[in-house]
Amino acid sequence: MPARGRHPLPRIERLERVVQAQRGRCFWCGRDFGPLVRPTVDHVVPRVKGGPSWPENEVAACRRCNAERGHRTPVDWLEECLRRGWPVTAADLAAVLGALDAAVETHGGARRARPYLRGQLRRLTRWGSGTR
C-alpha cells in the first residue's frame, strides 16, 4: 500500500473491478447495472468514520442504495435490505468486513476506522447468531 493509504489504481478502475467482481450487480439490492442504474462506490465503513478508500472497503452500489444508506452502519443497512427482501446476505457483508480487517492488520493505518470496524464485526457475529 503506498504512503498515506493511497491506492495506485484510479478510482474509476477500482469501481470497474468491483463491478466485475460483483457480476454487474448492486451489492445491496442486487439490481443489474446499466444505462439507467449506474454504479457508485459505497464505502462499507463510511469515510466519516475513518473508513479508507481501499478496494477492501469499497463495494459497487446503485445510487439509490448508496444515497438511502447514507451514514447508516453496515449492519443497520443489512437489516433494512433484508427487510425489503433484497438478496444481500450476512455472509456477503462479513466477507467484506473481514477483508477490510485483514487489510488494516497488514497495511496499518485506518486508526479511526478500527474500533468501528471491529464493532461492526462483533455486531454482525451476534446478529448472525440470533442475539440482537
N, C-alpha and C positions, 0 to 999 in steps of 0.2 A: 504494500500500500504506500503510495507516495506521501510526502510530507503534508501535514495539515489535513489528512483524511481525504484528499482529493483523489478521485479515481481517474485513471488515464483515458478511459473511453468517454467521449462526449455524451451528454445526457440523452440525445436522440438515439444514439446507438445502443445505450443501455436499455432504453424503452423498447426498441425493436427486439432486442434479445429476450427481454422478459415477456413480451407479447408472444414471441415464437415459443418460448418455454411453456406458456400457458395455453398453447394451441389456439391463439387468436381470440381468447375469451376474457371477459372481466373476471378478476379473481373473486370478487364478492358475489355478483348476481349471475354470472355465467353467460351474459349476453355476448353474442358474437360481435367483434369489432368490424366496422365497415364505414362507408361514407357518412352514415347518419349516427353511428355510435363510435366516437373517437376515443382511443386510449389516452389515459393520462397516467403520470407517475403518482402512485399513492405511497407515502412513507408509512409503513406499518407502525413504527414508533415515530410519532409526529416530530417534525423538526423543532417545534416549540418545546418539546420535552427532551431535546438533545439528541434526537434520532439523526444518525448520519446519512448523508447522501451516498450510501454504498449500495451496490447491487443486492446485497443480502437484506437490506431494509426496504427495498422497492418492489412493489407489485404493480401490474397494469390494472387499472380500474377505469370503468367508464366515468364520464363526467358526473353523471347522476350520483353514482355511489361515492365518488371522491368528495363531491360537494355536500351530500347528505351526511356523510360520516363526519366531516369537519375535524374536530379535535377529540372526538369520542375515542375511548380506549379500544384497542383491537378486540378485546373480549366482549365489551359492550356492543360493538358493531356486529360481531359474530352472532350474538344473541338476537339482534334485530334482523339480521339476514336470515337466520333460521326461522324466526317468527314469520317472516314473509314467504318462506318456502323456497328460498334460493339455495343453490347446490353447494355452497362453500361448507367445508366441514372443519371440526375442531382439529383434525389431523393436518389439514392444509395449513391452518394458522400456526399450529405447533411446529410444523416443518420450517416455516419462515422465521418464526421467533427463535427456534433452535439454531438455525443457520446464522442468524444475526448474533446470537450469544456466542457462538463459536468464533465468529469473525472478530468480535470485540476482544475475546480472550487472546486470539492470535495476534491481532494488529494493535491492540491497545486503543487508547483514545476513547471517545464517546463516554466520558466520565459522567456527564449529566444523565445520559440515557440508561446507564447500568441499573440503578435502582428501579426505574420504571419498567425496564425490560424484564428484570428478574421478578418483579411483582406481577407482571402480566403472565409470565410463565407459571408462577405459583398459582395464580388465579385460574388459569386455563387447566392446570392439573386438577385443582379442586373442583372446577366446573365439570370437567370430564368424568370425575368420579361420583358426580351427583350431589356434591356438597357445595351449596352456593352461599 
